[in-house]
């Protein structure tokens, strides 16, 4: 016996979730949510529902003031006018890692977050420090 999900209104959730999208975004997840109802909500209705959920309460202003935003690798790179390849090379970051951060596949860990903050504050200083740490090639002495 197969399990087939339907919403309360009797609509086939699996087929609807595969075709129902919000704008140009990816298809909505097939998780049993009544996406037609969610997407039809006004902003006020969505806010009212969110505030009614004890697990979804907004942070008070004093907590918001203490929070720090994580640096945005893409914004930093674009501000510097660099391609992904040039940014990765200049700051010795694996290109795949940079792409994952920019696409939201992975979030930079605390060390990478600190590194991105330093790059954002002093990109030339970071590049100089990295360049100075690369040893000069030793000339071959053949006899």
CNS distance restraints for C-alpha pairs under 8 A (distance, minus, plus):
assign (resid   4 and name CA) (resid  12 and name CA) 7.98 0.50 0.50
assign (resid   4 and name CA) (resid  14 and name CA) 7.91 0.50 0.50
assign (resid   5 and name CA) (resid  12 and name CA) 6.47 0.50 0.50
assign (resid   5 and name CA) (resid  13 and name CA) 5.74 0.50 0.50
assign (resid   5 and name CA) (resid  14 and name CA) 6.61 0.50 0.50
assign (resid   5 and name CA) (resid  32 and name CA) 6.94 0.50 0.50
assign (resid   6 and name CA) (resid  10 and name CA) 5.44 0.50 0.50
assign (resid   6 and name CA) (resid  11 and name CA) 5.43 0.50 0.50
assign (resid   6 and name CA) (resid  12 and name CA) 4.66 0.50 0.50
assign (resid   6 and name CA) (resid  13 and name CA) 4.97 0.50 0.50
assign (resid   6 and name CA) (resid  14 and name CA) 7.63 0.50 0.50
assign (resid   6 and name CA) (resid  32 and name CA) 7.52 0.50 0.50
assign (resid   7 and name CA) (resid  11 and name CA) 5.52 0.50 0.50
assign (resid   7 and name CA) (resid  12 and name CA) 6.72 0.50 0.50
assign (resid   7 and name CA) (resid  13 and name CA) 5.97 0.50 0.50
assign (resid   7 and name CA) (resid  32 and name CA) 6.85 0.50 0.50
assign (resid   7 and name CA) (resid  33 and name CA) 7.71 0.50 0.50
assign (resid   7 and name CA) (resid  34 and name CA) 6.45 0.50 0.50
assign (resid  11 and name CA) (resid  16 and name CA) 7.61 0.50 0.50
assign (resid  12 and name CA) (resid  16 and name CA) 6.20 0.50 0.50
assign (resid  13 and name CA) (resid  17 and name CA) 5.80 0.50 0.50
assign (resid  13 and name CA) (resid  30 and name CA) 7.02 0.50 0.50
assign (resid  13 and name CA) (resid  32 and name CA) 6.27 0.50 0.50
assign (resid  13 and name CA) (resid  33 and name CA) 7.97 0.50 0.50
assign (resid  13 and name CA) (resid  34 and name CA) 7.72 0.50 0.50
assign (resid  14 and name CA) (resid  18 and name CA) 6.33 0.50 0.50
assign (resid  14 and name CA) (resid  30 and name CA) 6.00 0.50 0.50
assign (resid  15 and name CA) (resid  19 and name CA) 6.62 0.50 0.50
assign (resid  16 and name CA) (resid  20 and name CA) 5.66 0.50 0.50
assign (resid  17 and name CA) (resid  21 and name CA) 7.71 0.50 0.50
assign (resid  17 and name CA) (resid  27 and name CA) 6.89 0.50 0.50
assign (resid  17 and name CA) (resid  28 and name CA) 5.79 0.50 0.50
assign (resid  17 and name CA) (resid  29 and name CA) 6.32 0.50 0.50
assign (resid  17 and name CA) (resid  30 and name CA) 5.20 0.50 0.50
assign (resid  17 and name CA) (resid  35 and name CA) 7.53 0.50 0.50
assign (resid  18 and name CA) (resid  27 and name CA) 6.08 0.50 0.50
assign (resid  18 and name CA) (resid  28 and name CA) 7.07 0.50 0.50
assign (resid  18 and name CA) (resid  29 and name CA) 7.75 0.50 0.50
assign (resid  18 and name CA) (resid  30 and name CA) 7.05 0.50 0.50
assign (resid  19 and name CA) (resid  27 and name CA) 6.60 0.50 0.50
assign (resid  20 and name CA) (resid  27 and name CA) 6.32 0.50 0.50
assign (resid  20 and name CA) (resid  28 and name CA) 6.61 0.50 0.50
assign (resid  20 and name CA) (resid  35 and name CA) 7.75 0.50 0.50
assign (resid  20 and name CA) (resid  36 and name CA) 7.97 0.50 0.50
assign (resid  21 and name CA) (resid  25 and name CA) 6.47 0.50 0.50
assign (resid  21 and name CA) (resid  26 and name CA) 6.58 0.50 0.50
assign (resid  21 and name CA) (resid  27 and name CA) 4.86 0.50 0.50
assign (resid  21 and name CA) (resid  28 and name CA) 5.71 0.50 0.50
assign (resid  22 and name CA) (resid  26 and name CA) 7.67 0.50 0.50
assign (resid  22 and name CA) (resid  27 and name CA) 7.47 0.50 0.50
assign (resid  22 and name CA) (resid  28 and name CA) 7.40 0.50 0.50
assign (resid  22 and name CA) (resid  39 and name CA) 7.52 0.50 0.50
assign (resid  28 and name CA) (resid  35 and name CA) 7.73 0.50 0.50
assign (resid  34 and name CA) (resid  38 and name CA) 6.40 0.50 0.50
assign (resid  35 and name CA) (resid  39 and name CA) 5.86 0.50 0.50
assign (resid  36 and name CA) (resid  40 and name CA) 6.05 0.50 0.50
assign (resid  37 and name CA) (resid  41 and name CA) 6.47 0.50 0.50
assign (resid  38 and name CA) (resid  46 and name CA) 7.94 0.50 0.50
assign (resid  41 and name CA) (resid  45 and name CA) 5.76 0.50 0.50
assign (resid  41 and name CA) (resid  46 and name CA) 6.10 0.50 0.50
assign (resid  42 and name CA) (resid  46 and name CA) 6.25 0.50 0.50
assign (resid  43 and name CA) (resid  47 and name CA) 6.12 0.50 0.50
assign (resid  44 and name CA) (resid  48 and name CA) 6.07 0.50 0.50
assign (resid  45 and name CA) (resid  49 and name CA) 6.15 0.50 0.50
assign (resid  46 and name CA) (resid  50 and name CA) 6.11 0.50 0.50
assign (resid  47 and name CA) (resid  51 and name CA) 6.06 0.50 0.50
assign (resid  48 and name CA) (resid  52 and name CA) 6.19 0.50 0.50
assign (resid  49 and name CA) (resid  53 and name CA) 6.62 0.50 0.50
assign (resid  50 and name CA) (resid  56 and name CA) 5.95 0.50 0.50
assign (resid  50 and name CA) (resid  57 and name CA) 7.22 0.50 0.50
assign (resid  51 and name CA) (resid  56 and name CA) 6.59 0.50 0.50
assign (resid  51 and name CA) (resid  57 and name CA) 5.86 0.50 0.50
assign (resid  51 and name CA) (resid  58 and name CA) 7.73 0.50 0.50
assign (resid  52 and name CA) (resid  56 and name CA) 7.94 0.50 0.50
assign (resid  53 and name CA) (resid  57 and name CA) 6.93 0.50 0.50
assign (resid  59 and name CA) (resid  63 and name CA) 6.07 0.50 0.50
assign (resid  59 and name CA) (resid  64 and name CA) 6.20 0.50 0.50
assign (resid  60 and name CA) (resid  64 and name CA) 6.38 0.50 0.50
assign (resid  61 and name CA) (resid  65 and name CA) 6.06 0.50 0.50
assign (resid  62 and name CA) (resid  66 and name CA) 6.62 0.50 0.50
assign (resid  63 and name CA) (resid  67 and name CA) 6.59 0.50 0.50
assign (resid  70 and name CA) (resid 113 and name CA) 6.68 0.50 0.50
assign (resid  71 and name CA) (resid  76 and name CA) 7.81 0.50 0.50
assign (resid  71 and name CA) (resid 113 and name CA) 6.52 0.50 0.50
assign (resid  71 and name CA) (resid 116 and name CA) 6.35 0.50 0.50
assign (resid  71 and name CA) (resid 117 and name CA) 6.27 0.50 0.50
assign (resid  72 and name CA) (resid  76 and name CA) 6.28 0.50 0.50
assign (resid  72 and name CA) (resid 102 and name CA) 7.62 0.50 0.50
assign (resid  73 and name CA) (resid  77 and name CA) 6.09 0.50 0.50
assign (resid  73 and name CA) (resid  98 and name CA) 7.46 0.50 0.50
assign (resid  73 and name CA) (resid 101 and name CA) 6.90 0.50 0.50
assign (resid  73 and name CA) (resid 102 and name CA) 6.16 0.50 0.50
assign (resid  73 and name CA) (resid 116 and name CA) 6.89 0.50 0.50
assign (resid  74 and name CA) (resid  78 and name CA) 6.03 0.50 0.50
assign (resid  74 and name CA) (resid 102 and name CA) 5.55 0.50 0.50
assign (resid  75 and name CA) (resid  79 and name CA) 6.01 0.50 0.50
assign (resid  76 and name CA) (resid  80 and name CA) 6.36 0.50 0.50
assign (resid  76 and name CA) (resid 119 and name CA) 7.94 0.50 0.50
assign (resid  76 and name CA) (resid 120 and name CA) 5.98 0.50 0.50
assign (resid  77 and name CA) (resid  81 and name CA) 6.30 0.50 0.50
assign (resid  77 and name CA) (resid  82 and name CA) 5.61 0.50 0.50
assign (resid  77 and name CA) (resid  83 and name CA) 7.22 0.50 0.50
assign (resid  77 and name CA) (resid  84 and name CA) 7.35 0.50 0.50
assign (resid  77 and name CA) (resid  87 and name CA) 6.42 0.50 0.50
assign (resid  78 and name CA) (resid  82 and name CA) 6.05 0.50 0.50
assign (resid  78 and name CA) (resid  83 and name CA) 7.68 0.50 0.50
assign (resid  82 and name CA) (resid  86 and name CA) 5.71 0.50 0.50
assign (resid  82 and name CA) (resid  87 and name CA) 5.64 0.50 0.50
assign (resid  83 and name CA) (resid  87 and name CA) 6.06 0.50 0.50
assign (resid  84 and name CA) (resid  88 and name CA) 5.99 0.50 0.50
assign (resid  84 and name CA) (resid  95 and name CA) 6.96 0.50 0.50
assign (resid  84 and name CA) (resid  98 and name CA) 7.30 0.50 0.50
assign (resid  84 and name CA) (resid  99 and name CA) 7.51 0.50 0.50
assign (resid  85 and name CA) (resid  89 and name CA) 6.08 0.50 0.50
assign (resid  85 and name CA) (resid  95 and name CA) 6.40 0.50 0.50
assign (resid  86 and name CA) (resid  90 and name CA) 5.90 0.50 0.50
assign (resid  87 and name CA) (resid  91 and name CA) 6.06 0.50 0.50
assign (resid  87 and name CA) (resid  93 and name CA) 7.84 0.50 0.50
assign (resid  88 and name CA) (resid  92 and name CA) 5.50 0.50 0.50
assign (resid  88 and name CA) (resid  93 and name CA) 4.63 0.50 0.50
assign (resid  88 and name CA) (resid  94 and name CA) 6.04 0.50 0.50
assign (resid  88 and name CA) (resid  95 and name CA) 5.48 0.50 0.50
assign (resid  88 and name CA) (resid  98 and name CA) 6.89 0.50 0.50
assign (resid  89 and name CA) (resid  93 and name CA) 6.62 0.50 0.50
assign (resid  89 and name CA) (resid  94 and name CA) 7.90 0.50 0.50
assign (resid  89 and name CA) (resid  95 and name CA) 7.96 0.50 0.50
assign (resid  90 and name CA) (resid 127 and name CA) 6.35 0.50 0.50
assign (resid  91 and name CA) (resid 126 and name CA) 7.35 0.50 0.50
assign (resid  91 and name CA) (resid 127 and name CA) 6.38 0.50 0.50
assign (resid  91 and name CA) (resid 130 and name CA) 7.37 0.50 0.50
assign (resid  93 and name CA) (resid  97 and name CA) 6.95 0.50 0.50
assign (resid  93 and name CA) (resid  98 and name CA) 6.70 0.50 0.50
assign (resid  94 and name CA) (resid  98 and name CA) 6.37 0.50 0.50
assign (resid  95 and name CA) (resid  99 and name CA) 6.16 0.50 0.50
assign (resid  96 and name CA) (resid 100 and name CA) 6.10 0.50 0.50
assign (resid  97 and name CA) (resid 101 and name CA) 6.22 0.50 0.50
assign (resid  97 and name CA) (resid 106 and name CA) 7.99 0.50 0.50
assign (resid  98 and name CA) (resid 102 and name CA) 6.17 0.50 0.50
assign (resid  99 and name CA) (resid 103 and name CA) 6.01 0.50 0.50
assign (resid 100 and name CA) (resid 104 and name CA) 5.96 0.50 0.50
assign (resid 100 and name CA) (resid 105 and name CA) 4.84 0.50 0.50
assign (resid 100 and name CA) (resid 106 and name CA) 5.41 0.50 0.50
assign (resid 100 and name CA) (resid 107 and name CA) 7.88 0.50 0.50
assign (resid 101 and name CA) (resid 105 and name CA) 6.15 0.50 0.50
assign (resid 101 and name CA) (resid 106 and name CA) 5.23 0.50 0.50
assign (resid 101 and name CA) (resid 107 and name CA) 5.64 0.50 0.50
assign (resid 101 and name CA) (resid 108 and name CA) 6.50 0.50 0.50
assign (resid 108 and name CA) (resid 112 and name CA) 5.30 0.50 0.50
assign (resid 108 and name CA) (resid 113 and name CA) 5.60 0.50 0.50
assign (resid 109 and name CA) (resid 113 and name CA) 5.98 0.50 0.50
assign (resid 110 and name CA) (resid 114 and name CA) 6.19 0.50 0.50
assign (resid 111 and name CA) (resid 115 and name CA) 6.18 0.50 0.50
assign (resid 112 and name CA) (resid 116 and name CA) 6.05 0.50 0.50
assign (resid 113 and name CA) (resid 117 and name CA) 6.29 0.50 0.50
assign (resid 114 and name CA) (resid 118 and name CA) 6.34 0.50 0.50
assign (resid 115 and name CA) (resid 119 and name CA) 6.21 0.50 0.50
assign (resid 116 and name CA) (resid 120 and name CA) 6.08 0.50 0.50
assign (resid 117 and name CA) (resid 121 and name CA) 6.27 0.50 0.50
assign (resid 118 and name CA) (resid 122 and name CA) 5.99 0.50 0.50
assign (resid 118 and name CA) (resid 123 and name CA) 7.26 0.50 0.50
assign (resid 118 and name CA) (resid 126 and name CA) 7.41 0.50 0.50
assign (resid 119 and name CA) (resid 123 and name CA) 4.48 0.50 0.50
assign (resid 119 and name CA) (resid 126 and name CA) 6.22 0.50 0.50
assign (resid 122 and name CA) (resid 126 and name CA) 6.33 0.50 0.50
assign (resid 123 and name CA) (resid 127 and name CA) 6.19 0.50 0.50
assign (resid 124 and name CA) (resid 128 and name CA) 6.09 0.50 0.50
assign (resid 125 and name CA) (resid 129 and name CA) 6.10 0.50 0.50
assign (resid 126 and name CA) (resid 130 and name CA) 6.13 0.50 0.50
assign (resid 127 and name CA) (resid 131 and name CA) 6.04 0.50 0.50
assign (resid 128 and name CA) (resid 132 and name CA) 6.06 0.50 0.50
assign (resid 129 and name CA) (resid 133 and name CA) 6.37 0.50 0.50
assign (resid 130 and name CA) (resid 134 and name CA) 6.82 0.50 0.50
